[in-house]
C-alpha cells in the first residue's frame, strides 16, 4: 500500500479518457464554488482547463486515427494485398497500443 498520491496516480492511469474528463469537470465545478479572488482557485481553474483541453484534443486525435485506420484497411482490402494488410495491421495495433499508454 503506497501513499495517497501513489494510489490516486494509479487510479488515474487506469481510467479511460471519458472518465478522466468527467473527473476534471467535477473538480472544475468544485473549484468554481471557491471565492473568485482566491489565487489558488484561479490557478487551479487554469490547470484544470488545460488538462481538459488536452484530453479533448487527445480524444479527437484518437477518433481521427481510428477513422484513418478504417479507411486504410478498406483501401488495402480492396486492393487485395493480404500481405500488406497484415503488415499494416501489425503496425497499427502497435501504434494504438502506444497511444493508449500515453492517455493522460
GIRAPE-V285693 format. One record per residue. N is the residue number from 1. RES is the residue in one letter. SS is DSSP state (helix for helix, strand for strand, loop for the rest). PHI is phi in whole degrees, -180 to 180 (* if undefined). PSI is psi in radians with two decimals (none if undefined). Layout:
BEGIN
n->N res->RES ss->SS phi->PHI psi->PSI
n->N res->RES ss->SS phi->PHI psi->PSI
END
This chain:
BEGIN
n->1 res->X ss->loop phi->* psi->2.10
n->2 res->X ss->loop phi->-92 psi->-2.98
n->3 res->X ss->loop phi->-72 psi->2.93
n->4 res->X ss->helix phi->-58 psi->-0.74
n->5 res->X ss->helix phi->-59 psi->-0.72
n->6 res->X ss->helix phi->-66 psi->-0.71
n->7 res->X ss->helix phi->-65 psi->-0.72
n->8 res->X ss->helix phi->-65 psi->-0.75
n->9 res->X ss->helix phi->-62 psi->-0.71
n->10 res->X ss->helix phi->-64 psi->-0.76
n->11 res->X ss->helix phi->-64 psi->-0.73
n->12 res->X ss->helix phi->-61 psi->-0.75
n->13 res->X ss->helix phi->-66 psi->-0.45
n->14 res->X ss->helix phi->-84 psi->-0.27
n->15 res->X ss->loop phi->-75 psi->2.66
n->16 res->X ss->loop phi->-84 psi->2.96
n->17 res->X ss->helix phi->-62 psi->-0.69
n->18 res->X ss->helix phi->-64 psi->-0.74
n->19 res->X ss->helix phi->-65 psi->-0.70
n->20 res->X ss->helix phi->-63 psi->-0.72
n->21 res->X ss->helix phi->-62 psi->-0.72
n->22 res->X ss->helix phi->-68 psi->-0.63
n->23 res->X ss->helix phi->-64 psi->-0.74
n->24 res->X ss->helix phi->-64 psi->-0.74
n->25 res->X ss->helix phi->-62 psi->-0.72
n->26 res->X ss->helix phi->-62 psi->-0.73
n->27 res->X ss->helix phi->-67 psi->-0.67
n->28 res->X ss->helix phi->-62 psi->-0.76
n->29 res->X ss->helix phi->-61 psi->-0.71
n->30 res->X ss->helix phi->-65 psi->-0.79
n->31 res->X ss->helix phi->-68 psi->-0.54
n->32 res->X ss->helix phi->-65 psi->-0.35
n->33 res->X ss->loop phi->-78 psi->-0.25
n->34 res->X ss->loop phi->-74 psi->2.81
n->35 res->X ss->loop phi->-57 psi->2.41
n->36 res->X ss->loop phi->-69 psi->-0.34
n->37 res->X ss->loop phi->-93 psi->0.14
n->38 res->X ss->loop phi->-76 psi->2.14
n->39 res->X ss->helix phi->-62 psi->-0.69
n->40 res->X ss->helix phi->-59 psi->-0.84
n->41 res->X ss->helix phi->-63 psi->-0.75
n->42 res->X ss->helix phi->-62 psi->-0.82
n->43 res->X ss->helix phi->-65 psi->-0.78
n->44 res->X ss->helix phi->-61 psi->-0.73
n->45 res->X ss->helix phi->-64 psi->-0.68
n->46 res->X ss->helix phi->-62 psi->-0.78
n->47 res->X ss->helix phi->-65 psi->-0.81
n->48 res->X ss->helix phi->-63 psi->-0.67
n->49 res->X ss->helix phi->-64 psi->-0.72
n->50 res->X ss->helix phi->-65 psi->-0.75
n->51 res->X ss->helix phi->-61 psi->-0.79
n->52 res->X ss->helix phi->-62 psi->-0.71
n->53 res->X ss->helix phi->-62 psi->-0.77
n->54 res->X ss->helix phi->-66 psi->-0.69
n->55 res->X ss->helix phi->-64 psi->-0.72
n->56 res->X ss->helix phi->-63 psi->-0.78
n->57 res->X ss->helix phi->-62 psi->-0.70
n->58 res->X ss->helix phi->-65 psi->-0.70
n->59 res->X ss->helix phi->-63 psi->-0.72
n->60 res->X ss->helix phi->-64 psi->-0.78
n->61 res->X ss->helix phi->-63 psi->-0.73
n->62 res->X ss->helix phi->-64 psi->-0.78
n->63 res->X ss->helix phi->-64 psi->-0.73
n->64 res->X ss->helix phi->-65 psi->-0.68
n->65 res->X ss->helix phi->-62 psi->-0.70
n->66 res->X ss->helix phi->-66 psi->-0.74
n->67 res->X ss->helix phi->-61 psi->-0.79
n->68 res->X ss->helix phi->-65 psi->-0.70
n->69 res->X ss->helix phi->-63 psi->-0.75
n->70 res->X ss->helix phi->-65 psi->-0.73
n->71 res->X ss->helix phi->-62 psi->-0.77
n->72 res->X ss->helix phi->-64 psi->-0.74
n->73 res->X ss->helix phi->-61 psi->-0.77
n->74 res->X ss->helix phi->-65 psi->-0.71
n->75 res->X ss->helix phi->-63 psi->-0.80
n->76 res->X ss->helix phi->-66 psi->-0.70
n->77 res->X ss->helix phi->-66 psi->-0.69
n->78 res->X ss->helix phi->-65 psi->-0.60
n->79 res->X ss->helix phi->-67 psi->-0.54
n->80 res->X ss->loop phi->90 psi->0.23
n->81 res->X ss->loop phi->-92 psi->1.62
n->82 res->X ss->helix phi->-68 psi->-0.55
n->83 res->X ss->helix phi->-64 psi->-0.81
n->84 res->X ss->helix phi->-63 psi->-0.65
n->85 res->X ss->helix phi->-62 psi->-0.80
n->86 res->X ss->helix phi->-67 psi->-0.63
n->87 res->X ss->helix phi->-64 psi->-0.78
n->88 res->X ss->helix phi->-62 psi->-0.77
n->89 res->X ss->helix phi->-60 psi->-0.74
n->90 res->X ss->helix phi->-64 psi->-0.81
n->91 res->X ss->helix phi->-64 psi->-0.74
n->92 res->X ss->helix phi->-67 psi->-0.71
n->93 res->X ss->helix phi->-60 psi->-0.81
n->94 res->X ss->helix phi->-62 psi->-0.71
n->95 res->X ss->helix phi->-60 psi->-0.87
n->96 res->X ss->helix phi->-69 psi->-0.58
n->97 res->X ss->helix phi->-64 psi->-0.69
n->98 res->X ss->helix phi->-66 psi->-0.71
n->99 res->X ss->helix phi->-64 psi->-0.64
n->100 res->X ss->helix phi->-66 psi->-0.61
n->101 res->X ss->helix phi->-68 psi->-0.48
n->102 res->X ss->helix phi->-77 psi->-0.37
n->103 res->X ss->loop phi->-49 psi->2.17
n->104 res->X ss->loop phi->-54 psi->none
END
